[in-house]
Amino acid sequence: MHAAQGAVVDAALQAASQPAFNQPSKLFPQLFRNCGEGERITVLNIGKATPGTGDYFSQFACKVHFKDLYSDPVMRLLESSDEDLDLKLEFSALFDFAAGSKFDVCLFWDFLNFLNAPALRAFSAALRPYIHHGTRCHGFGVHNVGTRLRNQQFSIASADGFHVRDRQEPPLRFYPHAQTELYELLGHLDIDHGILLPDGKVEFLLKTVF
Amino acid sequence: MFDKHKSDRQEGHQSNSPESAKDRATGETSASFKPGKTGTIGPGITIIGDISGDENLIIEGTVEGRIDLGTHEVTIGKTGRLKADVVAKSVRIDGSLEGDIIGNDRVLISRRGTVEGNIVAPRLILEDGAIFRGSVEMTPSPPEKKEAPRSVQKPPVAPSEPLKTTKPVAVDHGRKEAGFATKGG
């Protein structure tokens, strides 16, 4: 199976459930450096609203948008027929934020791995109006395209760590992107830092390049 | 005395235990508000329109409209279904709500609760399993953490009196309500 055409996450890997755990993040301190510095920050969290993430941001003057794109119907459409979809339009419709909204922090978690190349490009383009030159984004990629990610859900555990647990929902089709490909597809976002994690994930800190 | 009652109610809110057999028998909700202080909209009731008042409210029925109980608590029970904007001191959701919430103190979405809308509150508490789609605007509440802000409050209410006893509390409520009025979007 070609990685570029997408691959269903290895069933055996997903079958064995794993207890929830916390994992330290060396990138969170940079990501959250402006939290609590007086200015109200605006956050985009791709994924479910979780107790940990809600708790963490309760400490600060902030506005957090929770967008659970993982379970949005558009993701199932991507799996079935990505030929006729106007992806930019689909993602723009999902990003129904108030005009003028700008995110200071974007939490992608592992969402980018579930978008094929055209979808990732469309996602990035749809996000463009809502980010500014100081926006910092966080996400997970893979060290190499042979890596398979577990079907997991992430949330913030603390200022320097995140919480990981198995996702309840069935896994989405997996599109691993090499870092060079990711760099090209994200367009106005660039990888500022990347840290290899023990399970073959790479934790990214992204910055804008405009 | 009031504080005692209040803390009883809050404990009742936070205990997420299933309703007791007595509750089932009496048709009361799992939320343990004190009778007389709390109104209840039963599961068989549908209200289309606005609700305002001066006591706490438990909603087990269906409401479409707007609920404004500024300094009181609203509990949407597990059978409660709302298409409404809610303004209250604190809001707990065990059922489902489609609309915006302004919680002067806090908003809690329990493990059974579903909210689709935008929330403005000093604090949002999500229990594991809660479903929330929307945005939350949070400003941590200074009075809960520190006494210091009270010194700033003395001119509006008691300019001639030094800070003491219950005055600052009264000011506190006023200030919060002022905050409400200006929130909006």
Interface residues (C-beta under 8 A of the other chain):
Chain A: R40 K48 A49 T50 P51 G54 D55 F57 S58 Q59 F60 A61 C62 K63 V64 H65 F66 D68 A98
Chain B: P122 R123 L124 I125 L126 E127 D128 A130 I131 F132 R133 G134 S135 V136 E137 M138 T139 P140 G185
